[in-house]
Amino acid sequence: MRTIKILGSGCANCRKLEAVAREAAGKADVQAEFVKVTDMTDILAYDLMSTPGLVIDEKLVSSGRIPTVAEVQGWLAA
């Protein structure tokens, strides 16, 4: 099972990023646990410049934007 973390305050973009990540995991038939990280100390531990951030299996793959479903599927396949 993959671990996908959404880093951010819980804003609209954070919720959209979570929706994109969930859709990508579903389309890629990947079982994943989704974790929302809202504590700034925890977020800064990922060396994130701007939110929202997407972490897959403890690797920061996106920050400051909402990737496409296809991009997230590619990261999940890697």
C-alpha positions as CSV (number, residue, x, y, z in Angstrom):
1,M,0.0,0.0,0.0
2,R,1.3,3.4,-0.9
3,T,1.2,6.4,1.4
4,I,0.1,9.7,-0.1
5,K,0.3,12.9,1.9
6,I,-1.3,16.2,1.1
7,L,0.6,19.0,2.7
8,G,-1.2,22.3,3.3
9,S,-3.6,24.2,5.5
10,G,-6.7,22.6,4.2
11,C,-7.5,25.3,1.7
12,A,-9.5,24.8,-1.5
13,N,-6.3,23.9,-3.5
14,C,-5.4,21.3,-0.9
15,R,-8.8,19.7,-1.2
16,K,-8.5,19.8,-5.1
17,L,-5.1,18.2,-4.9
18,E,-6.4,15.4,-2.7
19,A,-9.3,14.8,-5.2
20,V,-6.8,14.6,-8.1
21,A,-4.6,12.2,-6.1
22,R,-7.5,10.0,-5.2
23,E,-8.7,9.9,-8.8
24,A,-5.2,9.0,-10.0
25,A,-4.8,6.2,-7.5
26,G,-8.2,4.9,-8.5
27,K,-7.5,4.9,-12.2
28,A,-4.0,3.4,-11.6
29,D,-5.6,0.7,-9.4
30,V,-3.2,1.6,-6.6
31,Q,-4.2,1.0,-3.0
32,A,-3.2,4.1,-1.0
33,E,-3.5,5.6,2.4
34,F,-4.2,9.3,2.3
35,V,-2.9,11.5,5.0
36,K,-3.5,15.2,5.4
37,V,-0.6,17.1,6.9
38,T,-1.7,20.6,8.2
39,D,0.9,21.3,10.9
40,M,3.4,23.8,9.6
41,T,6.4,22.2,11.4
42,D,5.6,18.9,9.8
43,I,5.1,20.5,6.4
44,L,8.4,22.4,6.6
45,A,10.2,19.1,7.3
46,Y,9.6,18.2,3.6
47,D,11.5,21.3,2.4
48,L,8.3,22.6,0.8
49,M,8.5,26.1,-0.7
50,S,4.7,26.6,-1.2
51,T,1.6,24.7,-0.6
52,P,-0.2,22.5,-1.6
53,G,2.4,19.8,-1.6
54,L,2.1,16.1,-2.6
55,V,4.3,13.4,-1.0
56,I,4.2,9.8,-2.2
57,D,6.0,7.3,0.0
58,E,7.9,10.1,1.8
59,K,9.1,11.7,-1.4
60,L,8.0,15.3,-2.3
61,V,6.8,15.1,-5.9
62,S,4.9,18.4,-6.3
63,S,4.6,21.7,-4.5
64,G,2.8,25.0,-5.2
65,R,0.5,23.6,-7.9
66,I,-2.1,21.1,-8.7
67,P,-0.7,18.4,-11.0
68,T,-2.8,16.6,-13.5
69,V,-4.3,13.2,-12.9
70,A,-1.9,11.8,-15.5
71,E,1.1,13.2,-13.7
72,V,0.1,11.7,-10.4
73,Q,-0.5,8.3,-12.1
74,G,3.0,8.5,-13.5
75,W,4.5,9.2,-10.1
76,L,2.5,6.3,-8.6
77,A,3.8,4.0,-11.4
78,A,7.4,4.9,-10.8
